[in-house]
Amino acid sequence: MAPPIAQPTVKDASPFASWRVDHAAIRVPDFDAAIAWYTEKLDFRLRKHVSFAGLTFAFLSPAGDDSFIFELLAGPGADSRPRYTDLRASYKDSGMASRVLSCG
C-alpha cells in the first residue's frame, strides 16, 4: 500500500489566493438527454439555460449545493463517444475522464 500523500500547504501569499473555481464544463452530443440525466438521476437543478452564437449552455447545481456549477455545452461539432463496457478502456481517450461528487 502506498504511503499517504502529504497535503500541500495553502499559498495565502499567492496573487491568486482569492481565486475560486466557479464551474466545470462538459460538451455533450445530446443536450436534452444530458439535462434529463443530471436532473432526473442525480437531482441536479437547472439554474440557467442560454443560447448564444449557435451554441446552447445549461448551468446545473447539485440538489443542496449552490457553490458548484456544472455547465453542459451543446451545438455543432459535438461528436458522440462510444459506450464502454470496460471503464479502463475509456482511459485512452482525451478529455474529461470523470465527474466526482462528494456525498456525505
C-alpha positions as a Markdown table, in Angstrom:
| # | Residue | x | y | z |
|---|---|---|---|---|
| 1 | Met | 0.0 | 0.0 | 0.0 |
| 2 | Ala | 1.3 | 3.4 | -1.0 |
| 3 | Pro | 2.0 | 5.9 | 1.8 |
| 4 | Pro | -0.5 | 8.7 | 2.2 |
| 5 | Ile | 0.2 | 11.8 | 0.1 |
| 6 | Ala | 1.1 | 14.9 | 2.2 |
| 7 | Gln | -1.4 | 17.7 | 1.5 |
| 8 | Pro | 0.4 | 20.9 | 0.2 |
| 9 | Thr | 0.1 | 24.0 | 2.3 |
| 10 | Val | -2.3 | 26.7 | 1.3 |
| 11 | Lys | -0.4 | 29.5 | -0.5 |
| 12 | Asp | -2.0 | 32.6 | 1.1 |
| 13 | Ala | 0.7 | 34.9 | -0.3 |
| 14 | Ser | -0.1 | 33.9 | -3.9 |
| 15 | Pro | -1.6 | 36.7 | -6.0 |
| 16 | Phe | -4.2 | 34.0 | -7.0 |
| 17 | Ala | -5.1 | 33.0 | -3.4 |
| 18 | Ser | -8.6 | 34.6 | -3.7 |
| 19 | Trp | -9.5 | 32.7 | -6.9 |
| 20 | Arg | -12.1 | 30.0 | -6.6 |
| 21 | Val | -13.3 | 27.5 | -9.2 |
| 22 | Asp | -16.6 | 28.7 | -10.5 |
| 23 | His | -17.7 | 25.8 | -12.6 |
| 24 | Ala | -16.6 | 22.8 | -14.7 |
| 25 | Ala | -18.0 | 22.1 | -18.2 |
| 26 | Ile | -18.6 | 19.2 | -20.4 |
| 27 | Arg | -19.5 | 19.1 | -24.2 |
| 28 | Val | -22.5 | 16.8 | -24.9 |
| 29 | Pro | -23.8 | 15.5 | -28.2 |
| 30 | Asp | -27.4 | 15.2 | -26.9 |
| 31 | Phe | -28.2 | 18.3 | -24.8 |
| 32 | Asp | -31.8 | 17.4 | -23.8 |
| 33 | Ala | -30.8 | 13.9 | -22.8 |
| 34 | Ala | -27.8 | 15.2 | -20.7 |
| 35 | Ile | -30.0 | 17.7 | -18.9 |
| 36 | Ala | -32.6 | 15.0 | -18.2 |
| 37 | Trp | -30.0 | 12.6 | -16.9 |
| 38 | Tyr | -28.5 | 15.1 | -14.4 |
| 39 | Thr | -31.8 | 16.4 | -13.3 |
| 40 | Glu | -33.7 | 13.1 | -13.1 |
| 41 | Lys | -31.0 | 10.7 | -12.0 |
| 42 | Leu | -28.9 | 13.0 | -9.8 |
| 43 | Asp | -31.5 | 15.5 | -8.8 |
| 44 | Phe | -29.4 | 18.4 | -10.1 |
| 45 | Arg | -31.2 | 21.8 | -10.5 |
| 46 | Leu | -31.2 | 23.6 | -13.8 |
| 47 | Arg | -30.1 | 27.1 | -12.8 |
| 48 | Lys | -29.8 | 28.7 | -16.2 |
| 49 | His | -30.3 | 27.9 | -19.9 |
| 50 | Val | -28.7 | 30.2 | -22.5 |
| 51 | Ser | -28.3 | 30.0 | -26.3 |
| 52 | Phe | -25.6 | 32.1 | -27.9 |
| 53 | Ala | -23.9 | 32.0 | -31.4 |
| 54 | Gly | -25.3 | 28.6 | -32.3 |
| 55 | Leu | -24.3 | 27.0 | -29.0 |
| 56 | Thr | -26.5 | 26.1 | -26.1 |
| 57 | Phe | -25.4 | 26.2 | -22.5 |
| 58 | Ala | -27.1 | 24.8 | -19.3 |
| 59 | Phe | -25.8 | 25.5 | -15.8 |
| 60 | Leu | -26.7 | 23.0 | -13.2 |
| 61 | Ser | -26.0 | 22.6 | -9.5 |
| 62 | Pro | -26.4 | 19.6 | -7.1 |
| 63 | Ala | -29.6 | 19.5 | -5.1 |
| 64 | Gly | -28.2 | 21.1 | -2.0 |
| 65 | Asp | -25.1 | 22.9 | -3.1 |
| 66 | Asp | -25.1 | 26.4 | -4.8 |
| 67 | Ser | -21.3 | 26.7 | -4.5 |
| 68 | Phe | -20.7 | 24.4 | -7.5 |
| 69 | Ile | -22.0 | 24.8 | -11.1 |
| 70 | Phe | -21.8 | 22.2 | -13.8 |
| 71 | Glu | -22.0 | 23.5 | -17.4 |
| 72 | Leu | -23.3 | 21.5 | -20.2 |
| 73 | Leu | -22.5 | 22.7 | -23.7 |
| 74 | Ala | -24.1 | 21.6 | -27.0 |
| 75 | Gly | -24.0 | 22.7 | -30.6 |
| 76 | Pro | -22.5 | 21.8 | -33.9 |
| 77 | Gly | -19.4 | 19.7 | -33.8 |
| 78 | Ala | -20.1 | 17.6 | -30.7 |
| 79 | Asp | -19.4 | 14.0 | -31.6 |
| 80 | Ser | -20.9 | 11.1 | -29.8 |
| 81 | Arg | -18.4 | 8.9 | -27.9 |
| 82 | Pro | -18.6 | 5.1 | -27.8 |
| 83 | Arg | -20.3 | 3.4 | -24.9 |
| 84 | Tyr | -17.7 | 1.4 | -22.9 |
| 85 | Thr | -18.4 | -1.8 | -21.1 |
| 86 | Asp | -15.0 | -1.7 | -19.5 |
| 87 | Leu | -14.2 | 1.5 | -17.6 |
| 88 | Arg | -10.4 | 1.2 | -18.2 |
| 89 | Ala | -11.0 | 1.2 | -22.0 |
| 90 | Ser | -12.3 | 4.8 | -21.6 |
| 91 | Tyr | -9.0 | 6.0 | -20.1 |
| 92 | Lys | -7.3 | 6.0 | -23.6 |
| 93 | Asp | -9.5 | 8.9 | -24.7 |
| 94 | Ser | -8.5 | 12.5 | -24.0 |
| 95 | Gly | -10.9 | 14.9 | -22.4 |
| 96 | Met | -12.8 | 14.9 | -19.1 |
| 97 | Ala | -12.4 | 11.4 | -17.6 |
| 98 | Ser | -14.6 | 11.8 | -14.5 |
| 99 | Arg | -17.0 | 13.9 | -12.6 |
| 100 | Val | -16.6 | 13.2 | -8.9 |
| 101 | Leu | -19.4 | 14.0 | -6.5 |
| 102 | Ser | -18.8 | 14.0 | -2.7 |
| 103 | Cys | -21.7 | 12.6 | -0.8 |
| 104 | Gly | -22.0 | 12.9 | 2.9 |
